[in-house]
Structures are given as structure tokens and as C-alpha cells.
Amino acid sequence: MRYTLPHVAADPAFRRTATQLRKEGWRDWHLLTAIANVVGNLRAQQQGLHTSPGDPKEHRARILAAMQTPERPDDPPVPAEAFTERALREHLSMAAVSTARGLGLVIRPGSLDPQALLSVLGDRYGYWTDDVVHSNVFGWQSSSHDPPDVTT
């Protein structure tokens, strides 16, 4: 997100949204995860790649590769309007499914209450409290809970 992150971080609407989410306990890594998923999904869609239940492994691998490809300066910019509170919440919830699976939890097909999953991850795995000291990735303080800036 070499090019998207500075653009988004400078957007006043995103800053208001991020500040609100930080007040609710979001860490910088939550914001970065959601932003990365917004960007990655958009890039995959731009390549005509869409997910659906039961996708073959090869198709999922192409989507993952598209999502993980570093941004290039000639990529179409992702508009700041793509990073709404709703979009960030939805993308963090999707990422939480991957996190849960990575922890060995089984996510059964069907309707999943994203808030319930996030609560389980928070209660049992420190999802809302774990953090590391890191540099100020957004270039502004969004909460009194921000870790101190460090030079890396």
C-alpha cells in the first residue's frame, strides 16, 4: 500500500473514521489489515477475479496473488471514498475469519456473526489488546491509546 496509504491517511473523512474506530479499540494493525483488504480486493476485481463459495484452489491462489502484489506507481489509485467505516468493518471481519482459521479454529459454512467472531478472538486471543511498539504509520495521532513513536 506504498501509494494508497499516504493518500488515504491525508483524507479528512478517513481520519475521522479512523479516529472513531480507534476509540472503539481498533489498533493500527486493524486499520492496516482492513485497508490492505480493501485495496487487495479492488485490485483483484480490476483483474476480473471474483470470489464465490467453492472456488477451486487455483482460482483462490490467483486472487491471493493479486491481493498480495505490491502496488506500483502506475496502478489506478484507490479513491479515499472506498475506505468508509462500513467497508473497513466488513474487511476486518473477513480478515478475522482468516485469523481464526490460522489459529486452528473451524469456521463452519453458513451465517457467521462477525461481531461474535471478533469477540471470541478478543476474549481468547487478545485480538483487541495485542500490539507492538511501532512507528506512526499514519503520520498523525488518532487516539490517546496510540503506542509511542519509535525510530526503526
NORHU-V185938 format. One record per backbone hydrogen bond with DSSP energy under -1.0 kcal/mol. NH is the residue of the N-H (numbers start at 0). CO is the residue of the C=O. If there is no record, write none. Layout:
BEGIN
nh=NH co=CO
nh=NH co=CO
END
This chain:
BEGIN
nh=4 co=0
nh=7 co=3
nh=8 co=4
nh=9 co=5
nh=10 co=7
nh=14 co=10
nh=15 co=11
nh=16 co=12
nh=17 co=13
nh=18 co=14
nh=19 co=15
nh=20 co=16
nh=21 co=17
nh=22 co=18
nh=23 co=19
nh=24 co=21
nh=25 co=20
nh=30 co=26
nh=31 co=27
nh=32 co=28
nh=33 co=29
nh=34 co=30
nh=35 co=31
nh=36 co=32
nh=37 co=33
nh=38 co=34
nh=39 co=35
nh=40 co=36
nh=41 co=37
nh=42 co=38
nh=43 co=39
nh=44 co=40
nh=45 co=41
nh=47 co=44
nh=48 co=43
nh=54 co=51
nh=59 co=55
nh=60 co=56
nh=61 co=57
nh=62 co=58
nh=63 co=59
nh=64 co=60
nh=65 co=61
nh=66 co=62
nh=67 co=63
nh=74 co=71
nh=81 co=78
nh=82 co=79
nh=87 co=83
nh=88 co=84
nh=89 co=85
nh=90 co=86
nh=91 co=87
nh=92 co=88
nh=93 co=89
nh=94 co=90
nh=95 co=91
nh=96 co=92
nh=97 co=93
nh=98 co=94
nh=99 co=95
nh=100 co=96
nh=101 co=97
nh=102 co=98
nh=103 co=100
nh=104 co=99
nh=116 co=112
nh=117 co=113
nh=118 co=114
nh=119 co=115
nh=120 co=116
nh=121 co=117
nh=122 co=118
nh=123 co=119
nh=124 co=120
nh=125 co=121
nh=126 co=120
nh=128 co=125
nh=129 co=125
nh=136 co=134
nh=145 co=142
END
